[in-house]
Every structure is written in C-alpha cells, then in structure tokens.
Amino acid sequence: MNGWFVAAGTLLAAASFVHTVSGSRFYAQARPCRESGGGAYGAWLLGRCGFQLVTTDLVLGAAAFLSLGFGALPRSLPLELFLAAVYGGWSVAWPAALRCERASARYWRRLCHWVLFCTVAALAGIGAAH
C-alpha cells in the first residue's frame, strides 16, 4: 500500500464530488439565454462541456491513484510520473490563467483549485519516490 497515492486519490475523489455538485450549480448560474446573440450561449456551452471534461479527469485521476495506492494496479514509474506531471501542470496553468486575467485576490481565494492540484502533484511525486 502506498499512502501517498491513497491520499492523492482521496483528495481527487472528494474534489470530483464537490466539482460535480457545487460546481455544476455555480456554473449553471452563468447560463445565458440561447437567443442572447453575440455568441454568449455558444461560449458558455463550450465552457460547460470543458467543465465536464474536468470532472472526468478528476474521477479517472482518483481511480488511478487509488488503484496504485491499494495495489490494484502494478507500480509503474512512467505512469506515476505522468500523473504527477498532469497535476503539476494544472497547478501552474490555473494560477497562470488567473494572472493573465488579472483576477483580484477574491477570485484567487474563490478559485483556489491550484492548491488542490499542487498538493496532488506533491503527493504523487513523493509516492513515486517511495
């Protein structure tokens, strides 16, 4: 058993639940009228589909980490490093997007997903080393 991977998988499983329930409600509030014109609905719909891709990534990441952690998948350093790189990349890309948009401190606190991603990347890196 690898507790580092179990911890990473547990965090991602919890995040996928919160993302699905709370995130869907939050995102639905921004839904424009289909007839609003100017492409607002199309842009929102594209974001909504992307939102669901993130849900899939969180669920599959949780399953991979938990499977590695409990030994259901055999240890594979390339897979473990790939998972660490994915969440490491997210922990860089998320704050970069906030910075590019010049988001205020309020949004850095509200959209602090990068903290989860950084934590999962660290747990994955430590788990791969053990």
C-alpha positions as CSV (number, residue, x, y, z in Angstrom):
1,M,0.0,0.0,0.0
2,N,1.2,3.5,-0.9
3,G,-0.4,6.0,1.5
4,W,0.8,9.0,-0.7
5,F,-1.3,7.7,-3.6
6,V,-4.2,6.9,-1.4
7,A,-4.2,10.4,-0.1
8,A,-4.0,11.9,-3.6
9,G,-6.8,9.7,-4.8
10,T,-9.0,10.5,-1.8
11,L,-8.5,14.2,-2.4
12,L,-9.4,13.9,-6.1
13,A,-12.4,11.7,-5.3
14,A,-13.7,14.4,-2.8
15,A,-12.9,17.1,-5.3
16,S,-14.8,15.3,-8.1
17,F,-17.9,15.1,-5.8
18,V,-17.7,18.8,-4.9
19,H,-17.0,19.7,-8.6
20,T,-20.0,17.8,-9.8
21,V,-22.5,19.1,-7.2
22,S,-21.4,22.6,-6.3
23,G,-19.6,23.4,-9.4
24,S,-22.5,22.5,-11.7
25,R,-24.8,24.7,-9.7
26,F,-22.3,27.6,-9.7
27,Y,-21.7,27.2,-13.4
28,A,-25.4,27.0,-14.3
29,Q,-25.9,30.5,-12.8
30,A,-23.9,32.0,-15.6
31,R,-26.0,30.4,-18.4
32,P,-27.1,33.0,-20.9
33,C,-30.3,32.8,-22.9
34,R,-29.8,30.8,-26.1
35,E,-31.2,33.7,-28.1
36,S,-28.9,36.3,-26.4
37,G,-26.8,36.7,-29.6
38,G,-23.2,37.6,-29.8
39,G,-22.1,34.0,-29.3
40,A,-22.6,34.1,-25.5
41,Y,-24.5,30.9,-25.4
42,G,-22.1,29.1,-27.6
43,A,-19.1,30.2,-25.5
44,W,-20.9,29.2,-22.3
45,L,-21.8,25.8,-23.8
46,L,-18.2,25.2,-24.8
47,G,-17.1,26.0,-21.3
48,R,-19.8,23.7,-19.9
49,C,-18.5,20.8,-22.0
50,G,-15.0,21.6,-20.8
51,F,-16.3,21.7,-17.2
52,Q,-17.5,18.1,-17.7
53,L,-14.1,17.1,-19.1
54,V,-12.5,18.2,-15.8
55,T,-15.0,16.1,-13.9
56,T,-13.8,13.1,-16.0
57,D,-10.2,13.9,-15.3
58,L,-10.8,14.2,-11.6
59,V,-12.6,10.8,-11.5
60,L,-10.1,9.0,-13.6
61,G,-7.2,10.5,-11.6
62,A,-8.8,9.4,-8.4
63,A,-9.3,5.9,-9.7
64,A,-5.7,5.7,-10.9
65,F,-4.2,7.0,-7.7
66,L,-6.4,4.8,-5.5
67,S,-5.7,1.7,-7.7
68,L,-1.9,2.4,-7.5
69,G,-2.2,3.1,-3.8
70,F,-4.1,-0.1,-2.9
71,G,-2.1,-2.3,-5.3
72,A,-4.9,-3.0,-7.8
73,L,-2.6,-1.6,-10.5
74,P,1.1,-2.6,-10.5
75,R,3.6,0.1,-9.8
76,S,4.7,1.9,-12.9
77,L,7.2,4.8,-12.6
78,P,6.2,6.3,-16.0
79,L,2.5,6.3,-15.1
80,E,3.3,7.7,-11.6
81,L,5.4,10.5,-13.1
82,F,2.8,11.2,-15.8
83,L,0.2,11.7,-13.1
84,A,2.5,13.9,-11.1
85,A,3.2,15.9,-14.3
86,V,-0.5,16.3,-15.1
87,Y,-1.4,17.7,-11.7
88,G,1.9,19.7,-11.6
89,G,0.9,21.2,-15.0
90,W,-2.5,22.1,-13.7
91,S,-1.0,23.7,-10.6
92,V,0.9,26.0,-12.9
93,A,-1.7,26.6,-15.6
94,W,-4.5,27.5,-13.2
95,P,-2.7,30.5,-11.5
96,A,-1.3,31.5,-14.9
97,A,-4.8,31.9,-16.2
98,L,-5.8,33.9,-13.1
99,R,-2.8,36.1,-13.5
100,C,-3.5,36.6,-17.3
101,E,-7.0,37.7,-16.4
102,R,-5.7,40.0,-13.7
103,A,-8.0,38.3,-11.2
104,S,-8.4,40.0,-7.9
105,A,-7.5,38.4,-4.6
106,R,-11.1,37.5,-4.1
107,Y,-11.0,35.2,-7.1
108,W,-7.6,33.7,-6.1
109,R,-9.3,32.6,-2.9
110,R,-12.6,31.6,-4.5
111,L,-10.9,29.7,-7.4
112,C,-8.1,28.1,-5.3
113,H,-8.2,24.8,-7.3
114,W,-4.5,25.3,-7.9
115,V,-3.8,24.4,-4.2
116,L,-5.5,21.0,-4.7
117,F,-3.5,20.4,-7.9
118,C,-0.2,21.4,-6.3
119,T,-1.0,19.1,-3.3
120,V,-1.9,16.2,-5.5
121,A,1.2,16.7,-7.7
122,A,3.4,16.8,-4.5
123,L,1.7,13.6,-3.1
124,A,2.2,11.9,-6.5
125,G,5.9,12.9,-6.6
126,I,6.5,11.7,-3.1
127,G,4.5,8.5,-3.7
128,A,6.5,7.8,-6.9
129,A,9.7,8.1,-4.9
130,H,8.6,5.6,-2.3
